[in-house]
């Protein structure tokens, strides 16, 4: 995913997934490993995360059989597989892999190496996804300290670490702390990269999301619009990153009850994603869900139903049957059926959604939009 990565509360994090070019012994032809790595990259771009897992498991098995158990390349593929598991909601499996990758990197590269900072960041993201904020925070702090030591306080990489810590504070409702760090990251990026850089647009977007969640809509809208303009200028009008900005601006309008303004933005985001990513990509499912949310809010149940049915099917195919986004889509479809009086159809969907989300943080809204 990433491109800009998606996490809860619409904060875009910058987890660095390394694609290694590994030394290969005679027993394993280089062409086979290269083929698997290319296959993994193609599946990642297509959003076929379930299909990518066995490919990465093969790559990791080759690496472990050909290299020392503590080789940095082994850590790289442990990290990549851990991220796939995290995106699938397989949190215990992901934690084991990220912890092992971190241990290897600390042992072989030293505690202050940039790859160690990457592992700390990925493990923190995992804990944040689970709502384990007290576990995530010290990891983000340590990762940030490594980047600060390596690059100084006015470097884009340090700004990324500030962005990630700000996203955690956002998730915790520590809005003043989050705003301070997002503003600092924005200032560093504007100074070092220029006002029209894509990373600047990312910071604008994240600050807009923070203001949206605080109900500061008048503050959020110009930030979203400026981010959208940067993305369109740099990437063109039909790039997937443009779709992210369109989606977030539409979410703002939906929250304000500006339905006529939101609908064309949601439709445009959906069209971009279908064309650029394919009809079965999870980002397409996200757009389907969010457009359905707009229709549900307007009590346009007949319009919402096919979107939610398709969204659930795409999510489940791409992410597996137990992913939180599957639960969200099932939840929304279940409530739609309930509002139609179709209780026999609603009950199994709501029960399955609840089972998937058991132990997760409760949400206040009955219908939920999936965050960018």
C-alpha positions in Angstrom: 0.0 0.0 0.0 1.7 2.9 0.5 3.1 5.2 -2.1 1.5 6.6 1.1 0.5 4.0 3.6 -3.0 3.9 5.2 -3.7 3.6 8.9 -6.4 4.2 11.3 -7.9 7.7 11.8 -6.8 8.5 8.3 -3.2 9.3 9.2 -0.8 8.4 6.5 2.3 6.8 7.9 5.6 6.2 6.2 6.7 2.6 7.0 9.7 1.8 4.9 9.5 -1.7 3.3 12.8 -2.7 1.9 13.0 -4.8 -1.2 16.3 -6.6 -0.9 18.7 -7.6 -3.6 20.2 -10.6 -1.9 23.3 -12.7 -2.4 22.3 -16.2 -3.6 24.2 -19.4 -3.4 24.7 -21.8 -6.3 22.0 -24.0 -4.8 19.3 -21.4 -5.5 19.4 -19.8 -8.9 19.4 -16.1 -8.9 16.6 -16.1 -11.5 14.2 -18.0 -9.2 14.6 -15.5 -6.3 14.4 -12.5 -8.7 11.2 -14.0 -10.2 9.6 -14.3 -6.7 10.6 -10.8 -5.7 9.1 -9.4 -8.9 6.0 -11.4 -8.4 5.7 -10.0 -4.8 6.1 -6.5 -6.1 3.4 -7.0 -8.7 1.0 -8.5 -6.2 1.7 -5.6 -3.8 0.9 -3.0 -6.4 -2.3 -4.9 -7.3 -3.4 -5.0 -3.7 -3.5 -8.8 -3.8 -2.1 -9.2 -0.3 -3.5 -12.7 0.4 -1.7 -13.9 -2.8 1.5 -12.1 -1.8 1.9 -14.0 1.5 2.9 -17.4 0.1 5.3 -15.7 -2.3 7.0 -13.9 0.5 7.0 -17.0 2.6 8.9 -18.7 -0.2 11.4 -15.9 -0.4 12.0 -16.0 3.3 12.5 -19.7 3.2 15.1 -19.4 0.5 16.9 -16.6 2.4 16.9 -18.6 5.6 18.2 -21.7 3.9 21.0 -19.9 2.1 22.1 -17.2 4.5 22.9 -17.0 8.2 19.9 -16.8 10.5 20.9 -13.3 11.6 21.6 -11.9 8.1 20.1 -8.5 7.5 18.4 -9.8 4.3 16.5 -12.3 6.4 15.4 -9.4 8.6 14.2 -7.5 5.5 11.9 -10.3 4.5 10.7 -11.0 8.0 9.7 -7.3 8.0 8.0 -7.5 4.7 6.0 -10.6 5.7 5.2 -9.0 9.0 3.7 -6.0 7.2 1.6 -8.3 5.0 0.3 -10.1 8.2 -0.5 -6.7 9.8 -2.4 -5.6 6.7 -4.4 -8.9 7.0 -5.2 -8.3 10.7 -2.9 -11.3 11.7 -1.5 -9.3 14.5 0.1 -12.0 16.7 1.9 -13.5 13.6 3.0 -10.0 12.5 4.4 -9.2 16.0 6.6 -12.3 16.1 8.1 -11.5 12.7 8.7 -7.8 13.5 10.2 -8.6 16.8 12.6 -11.1 15.2 13.5 -8.6 12.5 14.3 -6.0 15.1 16.4 -8.4 17.1 18.5 -9.4 14.0 19.0 -5.8 13.1 20.0 -4.7 16.5 22.5 -7.6 16.8 24.1 -7.3 13.3 23.8 -3.6 12.6 23.8 -1.9 16.0 21.0 -0.2 18.0 21.3 3.1 16.2 21.2 1.8 12.6 18.5 3.2 10.3 17.1 -0.3 9.6 16.6 -0.6 13.4 14.6 2.6 13.3 12.5 1.0 10.5 11.8 -2.1 12.5 10.9 0.0 15.6 8.5 2.1 13.4 6.9 -1.0 11.9 6.4 -2.6 15.3 4.9 0.6 16.6 2.5 0.7 13.7 1.4 -2.8 14.5 0.7 -1.8 18.1 -1.1 1.3 17.0 -3.3 -0.8 14.7 -4.2 -2.9 17.8 -4.9 0.2 20.0 -1.8 -0.7 22.1 -0.8 2.9 22.3 1.4 2.7 25.4 3.4 0.0 23.7 3.7 2.0 20.5 4.8 5.3 21.9 8.3 4.4 23.2 9.1 2.7 19.9 8.1 5.8 17.9 10.2 7.9 20.3 13.2 5.7 19.9 12.8 5.5 16.1 12.6 9.3 16.0 15.7 9.6 18.1 17.7 7.5 15.7 16.6 9.5 12.7 17.4 12.8 14.6 20.9 11.5 15.4 21.5 10.4 11.8 20.0 13.4 10.0 19.4 16.2 12.3 16.1 18.0 13.1 15.7 19.6 9.7 15.8 16.5 7.5 12.8 15.0 5.7 13.4 11.6 7.3 13.1 13.2 10.7 9.9 14.9 9.6 8.5 11.5 8.7 9.2 10.2 12.2 7.4 13.3 13.6 4.5 12.5 11.3 4.3 9.0 12.6 4.4 10.0 16.3 1.7 12.6 15.5 -0.5 10.0 14.1 -0.3 8.0 17.3 -1.3 11.1 19.3 -4.1 11.7 16.9 -5.3 8.1 17.5 -5.2 8.7 21.3 -7.2 11.9 21.0 -4.1 14.0 22.1 -4.9 16.6 19.6 -2.7 19.4 20.9 0.3 17.1 20.8 -0.6 15.8 17.4 -1.1 19.3 15.9 2.3 20.5 17.3 4.2 17.6 15.6 2.2 17.7 12.4 2.9 21.4 12.1 6.6 20.9 12.8 6.8 18.1 10.2 5.1 20.4 7.7 7.5 23.2 8.4 10.5 20.9 7.9 9.2 19.5 4.7 8.3 22.9 3.2 11.8 24.2 4.1 13.8 21.2 2.8 11.6 19.9 0.0 9.7 23.0 -1.3 6.0 23.9 -0.9 4.9 21.7 -3.8 6.5 18.5 -2.8 4.4 15.3 -2.3 5.5 15.0 1.3 4.2 18.5 1.9 0.9 17.4 0.5 1.0 14.4 2.9 1.5 16.7 5.9 -1.3 19.0 4.7 -3.6 16.0 4.4 -2.8 14.7 7.9 -3.2 18.1 9.5 -6.6 18.4 7.7 -7.6 15.0 9.0 -6.7 16.1 12.6 -8.8 19.2 12.2 -11.7 17.2 10.7 -11.8 14.9 13.7 -11.8 18.0 16.0 -14.8 19.5 14.1 -12.5 22.3 12.8 -13.9 22.1 9.3 -13.1 25.6 8.2 -9.4 24.9 9.1 -9.4 21.5 7.4 -10.9 22.4 4.0 -8.1 24.7 2.6 -5.5 22.1 3.7 -7.3 19.4 1.8 -7.7 21.5 -1.3 -4.0 22.6 -1.3 -2.9 18.9 -0.9 -5.2 17.9 -3.8 -3.7 20.6 -6.0 -0.2 19.5 -5.2 -1.0 15.8 -6.0 -2.8 16.8 -9.2 0.1 19.0 -10.4 2.8 16.4 -9.6 1.1 13.2 -10.5 -1.8 14.1 -12.9 -5.5 14.0 -12.3 -5.9 10.2 -12.4 -3.3 9.0 -10.0 -4.3 6.9 -7.0 -2.8 9.4 -4.6 -5.2 12.0 -6.1 -8.0 9.6 -5.2 -6.8 9.7 -1.5 -7.2 13.5 -1.4 -10.5 13.4 -3.1 -11.7 10.8 -0.6 -10.7 12.9 2.4 -12.2 16.1 1.0 -15.4 14.1 0.3 -15.4 12.8 3.9 -15.2 16.4 5.1 -18.2 17.4 3.1 -20.1 14.3 4.2 -19.4 15.2 7.8 -20.7 18.7 7.2 -23.9 17.4 5.5 -22.7 18.8 2.1 -23.9 15.7 0.2 -24.0 17.3 -3.2 -20.4 18.3 -2.9 -19.3 15.0 -1.5 -20.8 12.6 -4.1 -18.9 13.7 -7.2 -15.6 13.5 -5.3 -16.4 10.0 -4.1 -17.4 9.0 -7.6 -14.2 10.5 -9.1 -12.0 8.7 -6.5 -13.7 5.4 -7.3 -13.3 5.8 -11.0 -9.6 6.7 -10.6 -9.0 3.6 -8.4 -10.8 1.2 -10.7 -8.8 2.4 -13.7 -5.4 2.6 -12.0 -5.6 -0.3 -9.6 -8.2 -2.7 -11.1 -11.7 -3.5 -9.9 -10.5 -6.0 -7.2 -8.1 -3.8 -5.3 -8.9 -3.1 -1.6 -8.7 0.7 -2.3 -11.6 0.2 -4.7 -13.5 -1.5 -2.0 -12.8 1.4 0.3 -14.2 3.8 -2.2 -17.3 1.6 -2.7 -17.8 1.5 1.1 -17.4 5.3 1.5 -19.8 6.1 -1.4 -22.2 3.6 0.2 -21.8 5.5 3.5 -22.9 8.7 1.7 -26.0 6.9 0.4 -26.8 5.4 3.8 -26.6 8.8 5.4 -29.2 10.0 2.8 -31.3 6.9 3.3 -30.6 5.9 -0.3 -30.6 2.2 0.7 -31.2 0.8 -2.7 -28.1 2.7 -4.0 -26.0 1.6 -1.1 -26.7 -2.1 -1.1 -24.8 -3.2 -4.3 -21.8 -1.1 -3.3 -21.6 -2.7 0.1 -22.0 -6.1 -1.3 -19.2 -5.6 -3.8 -17.0 -3.9 -1.2 -17.3 -6.8 1.2 -16.5 -9.3 -1.6 -13.4 -7.3 -2.7 -12.1 -6.9 0.8 -12.5 -10.5 1.7 -10.8 -11.7 -1.5 -7.9 -9.3 -1.2 -7.4 -9.2 2.6 -8.8 -12.5 3.9 -12.0 -13.3 5.8 -10.8 -11.9 9.2 -9.6 -8.4 8.3 -11.0 -5.4 10.1 -12.0 -3.8 6.8 -14.1 -6.9 6.1 -15.8 -6.4 9.4 -16.5 -2.8 8.6 -18.2 -3.6 5.3 -20.2 -6.5 6.8 -21.3 -4.2 9.6 -22.5 -1.5 7.3 -24.3 -4.1 5.1 -25.9 -5.7 8.1 -27.3 -2.4 9.4 -28.6 -1.6 5.9 -30.5 -4.9 5.9 -31.8 -4.2 9.4 -33.1 -0.8 8.3 -34.9 -2.5 5.5 -36.5 -4.9 7.9 -34.5 -7.8 6.5 -33.5 -9.2 9.9 -32.7 -12.7 8.8 -30.2 -11.3 6.3 -28.8 -8.8 8.8 -28.1 -11.0 11.8 -25.4 -13.3 10.4 -23.5 -10.3 8.9 -23.6 -8.4 12.2 -22.6 -11.5 14.2 -19.7 -12.2 11.9 -18.6 -8.5 11.9 -18.7 -8.6 15.7 -16.6 -11.8 15.8 -13.9 -10.3 13.6 -13.7 -7.1 15.6 -13.9 -8.8 19.0 -11.5 -7.1 21.3 -11.0 -4.1 19.1 -11.8 -0.6 20.2 -15.5 0.2 20.0 -16.5 3.0 17.6 -19.2 5.6 18.3 -20.6 5.8 14.9 -23.0 3.0 13.7 -21.9 3.5 10.1 -18.2 3.8 9.7 -16.0 5.2 6.9 -12.7 3.3 6.3 -9.8 5.7 7.0 -7.2 6.6 4.5 
